[in-house]
Amino acid sequence: MKPNVFAYAVLLLYPLVAVGVFRSFRPAVAAVVVVICGDLFLPQDTGFDLAGLPVLAKDQFIYLSVLVGALTSVPGRLASTRPGLYEAMAILLAAGGALTTVTNQDPLRYGPTVLPAMPWGDFPSGAISDLLWYLLPFWLGRALVRQGRDVRVIVATLAGGGLVYTLLCWVEIQLSPQLHYWVYGLMPSAFVLAYRWGGFRPMVFMENGLATSIFMAMALISCAALARVHAPVLRLPARPATGWLAVTIVACKSVASAVFGIVLGGAVLVLKPRMLARIAVLLCLLLSLYPALRLAKLFPVDTIGELAYAFDEIRGKSLTGRFEVERKMLDLARERPWFGWGGYSRNWPYDPETGLSLVVPDGYWILQLGSRGLLGFVCAFGMLVIPVLGAATRVRRIPDPRDQILLAALMLVIAVRVVDQIPNGRWSSLPVFLAGALHSTSRALVAERARARRRRDAAEPRRDAAVAAGPAPGGEPDLPAERGPRLADLLRTTREPGP
């Protein structure tokens, strides 16, 4: 089944849409809107396979569109953002593909099955793919979403997008997942996988029901943060909107996403920002430690499997099956730990006699570790985990409690996507973009406090001198005037033409 002409037209027109959005809004708002709307509504499994390049599909078009919009509107902002540690990690990830290729020049034979050696011709395309998946989203998030007030833009857009998506989710819950087929002419995932517990799991315009449900968890956490700071979402009260999102995520029939969304959304409503930041750090450390615990056989897979069986037998079989797949793939990954086995399913275990695959792989972390080794794993997940750890050290230095809550919610949103890549796929580069934005905005919130303190310190000597000089003839002491916001400053919240 192939996508229709409309699907290709939407992809090709999206850069023009991005240009229009950037000309209408300030850079941060435009970038966040283009990224999240693209993630929600662009077609899956639709792309252009050009010679010498990776397939340019939904995810690549989103960030190339942001790049085009920014270059036409605020090129100076991009030019002023110098590459840093995280961009270096992305470049190292792309360059590491050469080491993976060098160490995998041997074909693998399993009975009648022969897996080819890694061809050198694939390296340039693979390196470009890594840069589009990691470097470009992070750099754009860091360059364009870099003011303290932009945290609220991200949280509000995630919550608003989730609220709009609830309507489409309920259509598919009632009628079955058909929207992507009706609009774009193909089903992005097998229809049988959408049937769960006597009903349908909505996919809407995402890769599958799991991708949709984890986004709804992100939206629920964001909406709860807006409710905590008494801010509306799409001009609606945030508290009832949070409840509506909670009902919808349960109806999406994904246990892990529902637990993440409801538990962490509830935590955002009641816990202090510092505690929320600690929870985000713990979730990120879980991913960082999980491979080591599995390799050392210290992770309680049996206990967790028993709990899953107690909840639901089908879920229990699925989870224990995932653990068994991870064990077999980890055994293979130990043989080439640093740079992995490369592509062409070389990182899958096979039966040495029949040549049949022994697993149906799942879980992005184990696929990344097996194919790219520890170098690829550390670079790919370090770009997500390290910004959360850095932001956690800055939360207490942010003066406004509302900003603390919104920043902590953004940390939780990224942490949820990080942990979701243990059992599930990567789905999109959205968490990489958000990690770049988190890095910049958390630093900006702390810097704004320091600038305010310097302004106060500079004003004190002038104020003291004016008081010591006594009142001006016929009036009060000549104190420095306190200026209110200018009209131009208020308008700049919707349109900021330059960096």
Secondary structure in CASP SS format (residue, H / E / C, confidence):
PFRMAT SS
TARGET T0000
AUTHOR 0000-0000-0000
METHOD secondary structure of the structure
MODEL  1
M C 1.00
K C 1.00
P C 1.00
N C 1.00
V H 1.00
F H 1.00
A H 1.00
Y H 1.00
A H 1.00
V H 1.00
L H 1.00
L H 1.00
L H 1.00
Y H 1.00
P H 1.00
L H 1.00
V H 1.00
A H 1.00
V H 1.00
G H 1.00
V H 1.00
F H 1.00
R H 1.00
S H 1.00
F C 1.00
R C 1.00
P H 1.00
A H 1.00
V H 1.00
A H 1.00
A H 1.00
V H 1.00
V H 1.00
V H 1.00
V H 1.00
I H 1.00
C H 1.00
G H 1.00
D H 1.00
L H 1.00
F H 1.00
L C 1.00
P C 1.00
Q C 1.00
D C 1.00
T C 1.00
G C 1.00
F E 1.00
D C 1.00
L C 1.00
A C 1.00
G C 1.00
L C 1.00
P C 1.00
V C 1.00
L E 1.00
A C 1.00
K H 1.00
D H 1.00
Q H 1.00
F H 1.00
I H 1.00
Y H 1.00
L H 1.00
S H 1.00
V H 1.00
L H 1.00
V H 1.00
G H 1.00
A H 1.00
L H 1.00
T H 1.00
S H 1.00
V C 1.00
P H 1.00
G H 1.00
R H 1.00
L H 1.00
A H 1.00
S C 1.00
T C 1.00
R C 1.00
P C 1.00
G C 1.00
L H 1.00
Y H 1.00
E H 1.00
A H 1.00
M H 1.00
A H 1.00
I H 1.00
L H 1.00
L H 1.00
A H 1.00
A H 1.00
G H 1.00
G H 1.00
A H 1.00
L H 1.00
T H 1.00
T H 1.00
V H 1.00
T C 1.00
N C 1.00
Q C 1.00
D C 1.00
P C 1.00
L E 1.00
R E 1.00
Y E 1.00
G C 1.00
P C 1.00
T E 1.00
V E 1.00
L E 1.00
P C 1.00
A C 1.00
M C 1.00
P C 1.00
W C 1.00
G C 1.00
D H 1.00
F H 1.00
P H 1.00
S H 1.00
G H 1.00
A H 1.00
I H 1.00
S H 1.00
D H 1.00
L H 1.00
L H 1.00
W H 1.00
Y H 1.00
L H 1.00
L H 1.00
P H 1.00
F H 1.00
W H 1.00
L H 1.00
G H 1.00
R H 1.00
A H 1.00
L H 1.00
V C 1.00
R C 1.00
Q C 1.00
G C 1.00
R C 1.00
D H 1.00
V H 1.00
R H 1.00
V H 1.00
I H 1.00
V H 1.00
A H 1.00
T H 1.00
L H 1.00
A H 1.00
G H 1.00
G H 1.00
G H 1.00
L H 1.00
V H 1.00
Y H 1.00
T H 1.00
L H 1.00
L H 1.00
C H 1.00
W H 1.00
V H 1.00
E H 1.00
I H 1.00
Q H 1.00
L H 1.00
S C 1.00
P C 1.00
Q C 1.00
L H 1.00
H H 1.00
Y H 1.00
W H 1.00
V H 1.00
Y H 1.00
G C 1.00
L C 1.00
M C 1.00
P C 1.00
S C 1.00
A C 1.00
F H 1.00
V H 1.00
L H 1.00
A H 1.00
Y E 1.00
R E 1.00
W C 1.00
G C 1.00
G E 1.00
F E 1.00
R C 1.00
P C 1.00
M C 1.00
V C 1.00
F C 1.00
M C 1.00
E C 1.00
N C 1.00
G H 1.00
L H 1.00
A H 1.00
T H 1.00
S H 1.00
I H 1.00
F H 1.00
M H 1.00
A H 1.00
M H 1.00
A H 1.00
L H 1.00
I H 1.00
S H 1.00
C H 1.00
A H 1.00
A H 1.00
L H 1.00
A H 1.00
R H 1.00
V C 1.00
H C 1.00
A C 1.00
P C 1.00
V E 1.00
L C 1.00
R C 1.00
L E 1.00
P C 1.00
A H 1.00
R H 1.00
P H 1.00
A H 1.00
T H 1.00
G H 1.00
W H 1.00
L H 1.00
A H 1.00
V H 1.00
T H 1.00
I H 1.00
V H 1.00
A H 1.00
C C 1.00
K C 1.00
S C 1.00
V H 1.00
A H 1.00
S H 1.00
A H 1.00
V H 1.00
F H 1.00
G H 1.00
I H 1.00
V H 1.00
L H 1.00
G H 1.00
G H 1.00
A H 1.00
V H 1.00
L H 1.00
V H 1.00
L C 1.00
K C 1.00
P H 1.00
R H 1.00
M H 1.00
L H 1.00
A H 1.00
R H 1.00
I H 1.00
A H 1.00
V H 1.00
L H 1.00
L H 1.00
C H 1.00
L H 1.00
L H 1.00
L H 1.00
S H 1.00
L H 1.00
Y H 1.00
P H 1.00
A H 1.00
L H 1.00
R H 1.00
L H 1.00
A C 1.00
K C 1.00
L C 1.00
F C 1.00
P C 1.00
V H 1.00
D H 1.00
T H 1.00
I H 1.00
G H 1.00
E H 1.00
L H 1.00
A H 1.00
Y H 1.00
A H 1.00
F H 1.00
D C 1.00
E H 1.00
I H 1.00
R H 1.00
G H 1.00
K H 1.00
S H 1.00
L H 1.00
T H 1.00
G H 1.00
R H 1.00
F H 1.00
E H 1.00
V H 1.00
E H 1.00
R H 1.00
K H 1.00
M H 1.00
L H 1.00
D H 1.00
L H 1.00
A H 1.00
R C 1.00
E C 1.00
R C 1.00
P C 1.00
W C 1.00
F C 1.00
G C 1.00
W C 1.00
G C 1.00
G C 1.00
Y C 1.00
S C 1.00
R C 1.00
N C 1.00
W C 1.00
P C 1.00
Y E 1.00
D C 1.00
P C 1.00
E C 1.00
T C 1.00
G C 1.00
L C 1.00
S E 1.00
L C 1.00
V C 1.00
V C 1.00
P C 1.00
D C 1.00
G C 1.00
Y H 1.00
W H 1.00
I H 1.00
L H 1.00
Q H 1.00
L H 1.00
G H 1.00
S H 1.00
R H 1.00
G H 1.00
L H 1.00
L H 1.00
G H 1.00
F H 1.00
V H 1.00
C H 1.00
A H 1.00
F H 1.00
G H 1.00
M H 1.00
L H 1.00
V H 1.00
I H 1.00
P H 1.00
V H 1.00
L H 1.00
G H 1.00
A H 1.00
A H 1.00
T C 1.00
R C 1.00
V H 1.00
R H 1.00
R H 1.00
I C 1.00
P C 1.00
D C 1.00
P H 1.00
R H 1.00
D H 1.00
Q H 1.00
I H 1.00
L H 1.00
L H 1.00
A H 1.00
A H 1.00
L H 1.00
M H 1.00
L H 1.00
V H 1.00
I H 1.00
A H 1.00
V H 1.00
R H 1.00
V H 1.00
V H 1.00
D H 1.00
Q C 1.00
I C 1.00
P C 1.00
N C 1.00
G C 1.00
R C 1.00
W C 1.00
S C 1.00
S C 1.00
L H 1.00
P H 1.00
V H 1.00
F H 1.00
L H 1.00
A H 1.00
G H 1.00
A H 1.00
L H 1.00
H H 1.00
S H 1.00
T H 1.00
S H 1.00
R H 1.00
A H 1.00
L H 1.00
V H 1.00
A H 1.00
E H 1.00
R H 1.00
A H 1.00
R H 1.00
A H 1.00
R H 1.00
R H 1.00
R H 1.00
R H 1.00
D H 1.00
A H 1.00
A H 1.00
E H 1.00
P H 1.00
R H 1.00
R H 1.00
D H 1.00
A H 1.00
A H 1.00
V H 1.00
A H 1.00
A C 1.00
G C 1.00
P C 1.00
A C 1.00
P C 1.00
G C 1.00
G C 1.00
E C 1.00
P C 1.00
D C 1.00
L C 1.00
P C 1.00
A C 1.00
E C 1.00
R C 1.00
G C 1.00
P C 1.00
R C 1.00
L H 1.00
A H 1.00
D H 1.00
L H 1.00
L H 1.00
R C 1.00
T C 1.00
T C 1.00
R C 1.00
E C 1.00
P C 1.00
G C 1.00
P C 1.00
END
